[in-house]
Amino acid sequence: MAWRDAKASRVRLLLFMASIILGISAVVAIQLFSANLTDTIKLQSKNLMGADYIIDTRQEPTQRAQAIIDSLQPGAREVNFVSMIAFPKNGGTKLVRVRGLDGAFPFYGTITTEPATAAASYQDVGGALVDATLMLQFNIQPGDSIKVGEITLPIAASLKAIPGSSAVSTSVAPPVIIPYRFIDDTELLQFGSRKEYQFFFKASDTLNLQAFEDIIDPQLDMENADLDTHTSTSRRLGRRYENVGKFLNLAAFIALLLGCIGIASSVHIYIKEKLSAIAILKCLGASRKQSFLIFLIQISGIGIIGGLIGSAIGVGLQELFPYILKDFLPFEMVITISAQPILIGVLLGFYMSVLFALLPLLYTWYVSPLKVLRIDDEAQHPRILRTLVFIVILIFLFLFSYWLLKDASYALAFVAGSVVTFVVLAVVANFGMKLVRRFFPKNWGYTARQGLLNLYRPNNQTVVLVLAIGLGTFLISTLYFTKDILLAKTEVGQNPENANIIILDVQAAQRDAVVAQLEKNDLPVMDNIPLVTMRMHSIKGKLVNELQQDSTRQVREWILHHEFRTTYRDSLIDSEELIEGEWTPELNTEDPVVISISDNLAQDARVTIGDTIVFNVQGVLMETTVGSIRQVDWGRLQLNFSIVFPKGVLEEAPQFNVITTAAPNEQSSARLQRELVAGFPNVSILDLRQVFTIIEDILEKVSLVINFMAFFSIITGLIVLIGSVRTSKYQRVKESVLLRTLGAKNRQLVRIAALEYLFLGLLGSLVGILLALLSGLCLALYVFNEPFRPSIMPFVLFLPGVTLIVMAIGLSNIRGVLKSSPLEVLRREV
């Protein structure tokens, strides 16, 4: 009986199955991708690092640290730093990361160059390996030369890949590799230069890296050095991509939720149509159990088939993820197919179809045989049973989201947010029906009144359609609002009133000459900021060395090792707000030193107003007291500081400067960079326009990933929408046929249907956009800490677009009625 009835209703059941297929395909594809990502990181952890373990330090190794390094016998070493380079061939300049390498690095993986032989010979011949994209940008070929500081080297090859790098990580500062022996000759490592020394090691197969790390790392921490093993790096990399996985899983969950709505709405309408047939079966002697099992077998079979098809599609879709995320992954994905996600997909198809169809299916149990005789005899199941089903559904959603997110609080918050969204849309739909009934326009024309009546008469689908339309519109509108918030955070780089060029590492002896160079080019000196480097010696009377050994400390680890770049000035800047204490603009020589610190530093160092911090200022100890705490907007593209001294304290300390200016166009910026690199090779120049372009490119890639994943949810929502609207056809066909029999013309039927679906489309899409506005506002205020400037695109495009789609699908429902005679339509429907 289940098979025969399913064949007769295959069109409606196929739409029901489509909701399952899309949701399952999203889940399976993402689960397979996540599993492959984890396995690839584990398999390629050595290739990603290029070594078994690395010791790195941001200063020249101390005597003790160097002794540890020498005793372990490194196989290669590197010093890297950011600097400007120039191409003598055409005068081009660029901010790059210079990497001075010595030894047989990498021990695992390869340096990919063109020509390929240069990766093994560049150190012997004394050539440079230059990022391939950079060479293409400046039209440079192997054999040309590159000027790095005070030396000029031949370009041995273009650099295509090196272990540990990715497209995003090299966007701002592309890599340039030179032999280590030339680093001193460049004269780029001067006072205040940011640099990193790395020593690469190849371990024996018998070495227990975890035990080795537990012994050596604490010793290196005492010397401001750090040990990274390939296993710890793979764990850290895995945690980094956990957020990517969480986002993808959330997108799959949203698609699945929309599919569940499609299941519930389709089965609800489908079962209501079957109640008369079920009543006849009961009159003929069928039991409750038999009538219930007929449709349970149908729904279960469709769920299993949908799970199988969705799993098969998900297997194919996972092949797209490595292509979409290639710019974010520092390795090539190894794609394999495991049985677990596919099995989960099939079981999920079965469980979600049965669970979300359970409420409508209960009508088959409680329908009375009198339904045959009494048209208005409605099957009602007990309220306690209905409540129990709702509880089971919520438990299922929570457990499923917990399985995806691996965090109970996130899972609970997401389920609660989903419930709130559904409730708001349902309340709005019901309130809309009450408003139409309460203020029904009795003086309107017949077709308009008939269209509005369809919104609240029996067999209406107002709530289901508003839910489907509203959720789909909500998702895509939120994506647009979020993208606008992210792009707004980079606006400072494009504001002509703000600096767009930052000149770094200007030594004290070069300061006046650099300023003169700016004046020569008719460029303003917008900021001339002094920087003094220092480390914390003690915090609230406890030495940093003691805190490093204290396992019960509350001070964050980075505070104890960080080399702070501080400045001094007499006023706050526009990215700062005083939240505690009193700002001190200037001090006399004999006054106690008071400083201002950022709120995040105060929290991580566990200090507050009045606490003492002793700094080691290049060998000189200075006792200070926290006088004020500032809230700093780190999201702005400008120079911000964790620690600010008042004037009158650090003027005589060894220091260097950062100078900012504003170039009116790219030509002026390029000319200035050429002149500064020629006259002051050690300075680094950051063009914020280029940074803005890179950030925008990254955001576009992120947006591509977001939109790709939203595709599942949106298409699922569209399928649910089509299914819901198309299923309502079977309620509307008989009414339309009856109206035609009574003399209604085709254009009247079209107007009735158009008005009904126009109202549904407008109400659902408008509520969805308004909810997205609220969501965007919360994201702006509580996540990004930015003013909310919503895009007008959802109102201009999505509101009319979704409404027109709903109207088109709704009007297609009555196409057969318009083209055929009433008797022919009735016979076909039967």
SENU-940201 format. One record per residue (C-alpha): residue in one letter; x negated, y, z negated. Coordinates in steps of 0.2 Angstrom, whole numbers, plus 5000, padded with zeros to 4 digits. Layout:
N
AXYZ/...
This chain:
830
M500050005000/A498650124996/W497750085013/R499450105023/D499850275014/A498050335016/K498150305035/A499750405036/S498950555027/R497250545034/V497150735039/R497550795022/L496350665014/L494950715025/L495050895019/F495050825001/M493550725005/A492650875013/S492650954996/I491750804988/I490550785002/L489850965002/G489650964983/I488850794982/S487650834997/A487050994988/V486650894971/V485850754980/A484750864991/I484150964976/Q483850814965/L482850734978/F481850894981/S481550914962/A480950734961/N479750754976/L479150924969/T478650844952/D477850694961/T476850804973/I476150914959/K475650754949/L474850674965/Q473950834971/S473450914954/K471650894958/N471850954975/L472751114969/M471351154957/G469951084967/A469051014952/D469450904937/Y469351054925/I468751234925/I468051354912/D468451534915/T468151694906/R468551874910/Q466851934904/E465051874906/P464951714896/T464251744878/Q462651644873/R463651514865/A464951494879/Q463551484892/A462651344881/I464351244881/I464451274900/D462651224904/S462851064893/L464351004904/Q463351034920/P464551124931/G464551074950/A465051244956/R465351424950/E466251584955/V466451764951/N468051844958/F468652024957/V469752144967/S468852274978/M468952374994/I468052305010/A467852385027/F467652325045/P466252425053/K466952365070/N468552475069/G468352565052/G469752465045/T469852455026/K470852335014/L471052294996/V470452114994/R469951984981/V468151944983/R467651774978/G465751744976/L465551554977/D464051444973/G464051254974/A465051114982/F466751184978/P468051114980/F467750934974/Y469550884979/G470450954994/T469651065007/I469251235012/T470151255029/T469251375041/E469151415060/P467851355065/A468051205054/T466151185051/A465951355043/A466751295027/A465151185024/S463851305031/Y464351485026/Q463351485010/D461751425019/V461951555033/G462451695022/G464151725030/A465851775024/L467551685025/V468951805028/D470751775026/A471551725043/T473051845042/L471851995037/M470751955053/L472251955064/Q472952115056/F471252205060/N470852115076/I469252045069/Q468451885076/P467151765069/G465451845073/D466052025068/S465452095051/I466252145035/K465552275023/V465752225004/G465152364993/E463352404998/I463052255009/T463652205026/L463852015030/P464251925046/I466051845047/A465651655048/A467551605050/S469351645047/L469951565030/K471651475032/A471751385016/I470851354999/P471451254984/G472551344973/S473151484984/S474851524992/A475551645004/V476351754990/S474751754979/T473651824993/S474951955000/V474252104990/A472452054989/P471951925003/P470351814999/V468651855005/I467351725001/I465451765001/P463951674994/Y463751694975/R461951764977/F462551914986/I463651974971/D462352084963/D461852164980/T463652224982/E463452334967/L465352324964/L465352244947/Q465152404936/F465752464920/G467652434918/S467752314933/R469052184931/K468152014935/E468351834931/Y466951704930/Q467451524934/F466451364932/F467051204941/F466751024934/K466950854941/A467350724927/S466950544926/D468350424928/T468250364910/L468350544902/N470050564893/L470450744898/Q471750774885/A470550724871/F469150824879/E470250984880/D470750964862/I468950974857/I468151094869/D469551224871/P469551284853/Q467651314854/L467851414870/D469251514863/M468051574849/E467051644864/N468451724874/A468351584887/D469651454892/L469751274898/D470951214911/T471051034916/H471950974932/T473250894921/S473651044910/T473751154926/S474951034934/R476051044919/R475951224919/L476351234938/G477851114935/R478551234922/R478351374934/Y479451284947/E480651234933/N481451404936/V481651364954/G482351204950/K483551274938/F484151404950/L484451274964/N485351164952/L486451304946/A486951334965/A487351154967/F488351154951/I489351304958/A489651204974/L490251054965/L491351164954/L492151234970/G492351054976/C493251004960/I494451144963/G494751084980/I495050904973/A496250964960/S497251084972/S497350954986/V497850814976/H499150914966/I500050964982/Y499850794990/I500550694975/K502050814973/E502550774991/K502450584986/L503550594971/S505050554981/A504250404989/I503650344971/A505450364964/I506050254978/L504750124974/K505250124956/C507050104961/L506449944971/G505649874956/A503849944956/S503149974939/R502250134932/K500650044933/Q500849994951/S501350164957/F499950244948/L498650124954/I499150144972/F498550324972/L497150294960/I496450174972/Q496650294986/I495750434977/S494350324970/G494050254988/I493950434995/G492750484981/I491650334984/I491650365003/G491350555000/G489950514988/L489050405001/I489250525015/G488750675004/S487250574998/A486750535016/I486850725021/G485850775005/V484450655010/G484350755027/L484550925019/Q483050895007/E481950905022/L482351095024/F481751145007/P479951125010/Y480151235025/I481151375016/L480051375001/K478351355010/D477751535005/F478051494987/L477151324986/P475251314985/F475351134993/E476151035006/M477650935000/V477650745001/I479450695005/T480050524999/I481750454996/S482150374979/A483750274975/Q484250364959/P484950534966/I485850434979/L486650324966/I487050474956/G487850554971/V489050404974/L489450384955/L489750574954/G490950564969/F491950434961/Y491950514944/M492350694949/S493750634961/V494650534948/L494350654934/F494950814943/A496350714951/L496950644935/L498150774930/P499150764947/L499050574946/L499950574929/Y501450634938/T501550464947/W501650384930/Y503050494923/V504150524938/S505950454936/P506850344948/L508250484947/K507050594957/V507850504972/L509550584968/R509050744958/I508050864969/D507650964954/D507050824943/E505250864939/A504050744932/Q503250804916/H501850724906/P501550754887/R500650914883/I499450814872/L498950714886/R498650864897/T497650944884/L496550784882/V496250784901/F495650964900/I494450924886/V493750774895/I493450884911/L492551014900/I491550884892/F491050814909/L490550984915/F489551014900/L488650854901/F488350874920/S487651044918/Y486550984903/W485850854914/L485450974927/L484751114916/K484051014902/D484551154890/A486151134879/S486351324876/Y486151364895/A487351224899/L488651284886/A488451464892/F488651424910/V490251314907/A490951454896/G490651584910/S491451464923/V492951444912/V493151634909/T492951664928/F494351534931/V495451604918/V495251784924/L495751734942/A497151624936/V497851764925/V497751894939/A498651774950/N500051744938/F500151924934/G500251964952/M501751844954/K502651924939/L502352104946/V503052054963/R504551974955/R504852114943/F504652254956/F505352154971/P505752284985/K507552234989/N507752375001/W506352315012/G506652215029/Y507052035029/T505351965035/A504352075022/R505552015008/Q505351835013/G503451845014/L503451914996/L504651774990/N503451644995/L502151704982/Y503251644967/R504551524974/P504351334971/N502951254979/N501951414980/Q500051404980/T499651574974/V498551524959/V497551394968/L497251504983/V496751654973/L495551544963/A494751474979/I494651644988/G494051744972/L492651624968/G491951624985/T491951814986/F491251824969/L489751724973/I489251804989/S489551984982/T488551944967/L487051904978/Y487152064987/F487252164971/T485852074963/K484752104979/D485152294977/I484552294959/L482952204963/L482552324978/A482952474967/K481552434956/T480252474969/E480952644974/V479652734965/G478352684978/Q479452774991/N479852934982/P478853074990/E478753164973/N477753024965/A476052954968/N475852824982/I473952804981/I473052744966/I471152754965/L470452624953/D468752604944/V468152784947/Q466552794936/A466252954926/A464853014937/Q465952994952/R467553074945/D467153254952/A466553194969/V468153094971/V469253244966/A468253344979/Q468553214992/L470453234989/E470453424990/K469453415006/N470853305013/D472253435006/L472853294995/P473453334977/V472653254962/M474253204953/D473453104939/N471653084932/I471852954919/P470352904908/L470252724903/V469252654889/T469152464887/M469152384869/R469652224860/M470452204843/H469252164829/S470552144815/I472452154812/K473052214795/G471452164787/K471251994795/L469851964807/V470351904824/N469051764823/E470051704807/L471651724816/Q471051614830/Q470751474818/D472351494809/S473651374815/T475051454805/R474751624812/Q476251724820/V475151834831/R475351784849/E473751704857/W473451834871/I473251974858/L471751894851/H470851864868/H471452014878/E470252154883/F471452314882/R471252454894/T471852604884/T471952794888/Y472152954878/R473353104881/D474453224872/S476153184879/L477353044884/I477653004902/D479352974910/S479252784909/E479052794890/E480352824876/L479852844858/I480852724847/E479952724831/G478752834821/E478053004826/W477053054842/T475353124838/P474753234853/E472953274847/L471753244832/N470253334824/T468653244823/E468853214804/D470653154805/P471152974803/V471552894820/V473352854823/I473852774839/S475452734849/I475852554854/S477152474866/D478652384858/N478052214866/L476352234858/A477052274841/Q478152124842/D476752004848/A475452064836/R476752074822/V476352254817/T477352404813/I477252584808/G475752614795/D474852444799/T473052454802/I472152384818/V470252394820/F469552394838/N467852354845/V467552494857/Q466052424867/G465152384851/V465752524839/L467152474827/M468552604825/E469952594812/T471652654818/T473452664811/V475052634820/G475852804821/S477252764834/I478052634844/R478552664862/Q479752574874/V478852554891/D479752524907/W478452404915/G479552374930/R478952544938/L477552554950/Q476552674940/L475152664927/N475852614910/F474852574894/S475052464879/I473952574868/V473852764869/F472652864859/P472953054855/K471653174862/G470153214852/V469653034849/L468952934864/E468253084875/E466453024871/A466752844873/P466052754889/Q467552764901/F468052764919/N469552844928/V471052804938/I471552944950/T473252954959/T473753054974/A475153064987/A474753045005/P476053115017/N475852975030/E474952815035/Q473652905045/S473153015031/S473052865019/A471952765031/R470752915033/L470652945014/Q470252755011/R468952755025/E468052905017/L468152834999/V467552665004/A466052745013/G465552854999/F466052754984/P466052564988/N466452514970/V468152604969/S469752504973/I471252594982/L472952534980/D474152594993/L475952584985/R476752595002/Q475952435007/V476352354990/F478152404993/T478152325010/I477452165002/I478652164988/E480152195000/D479452045011/I479451934995/L481151994990/E481751955008/K481051775006/V481851754989/S483451824996/L483351695010/V483151554997/I484651624987/N485751645003/F485251465008/M485851394992/A487351504991/F487751435008/F488251265000/S489451364988/I490151475001/I490451335014/T491251225000/G492351374995/L492851395013/I493251205014/V494251224998/L495151375005/I495551295022/G496151135013/S497251235001/V498051335014/R498151195026/T498951085013/S500251215010/K500751195028/Y501751045023/Q502851145011/R503051285024/V503451185039/K505151135034/E505651305028/S505051375045/V506051245054/L507551285044/L507351475048/R507151435066/T508751335066/L509651475058/G509051595072/A507351665066/K506251715080/N504451675082/R503851845078/Q504851845062/L504051685056/V502351755060/R502651915050/I503251815035/A501751705035/A500551855039/L501251955024/E501051805012/Y499251765016/L498751955018/F499251975000/L498351814994/G496751865004/L496752044997/L497151994979/G495851854979/S494451944987/L494752104978/V494652014961/G493151924966/I492252084971/L492752174955/L492152024945/A490452024955/L490352214950/L490552174932/S489252034934/G488052144943/L488252284930/C487752154916/L486252094926/A485652274929/L485852324910/Y485352174901/V484152074913/F483352204924/N483552364913/E483952464928/P485352584933/F486752494943/R486952564961/P488152434969/S488152404988/I489752454997/M489452305009/P490652184999/F492052315000/V491752355019/L491352175025/F491952045013/L493652115008/P494352135025/G493351985032/V493951855019/T495751925021/L495751905039/I495051725038/V496451675025/M497751755037/A497051665052/I497151495043/G498851525036/L499551575053/S498751415061/N499951315049/I501451375058/R500751355076/G501651195079/V503351265073/L503151405085/K502751295100/S504051155098/S505951135095/P506451115077/L507050935079/E505350895087/V504450965073/L505450875060/R505250715069/R503350735070/E503150785052/V504150625047/
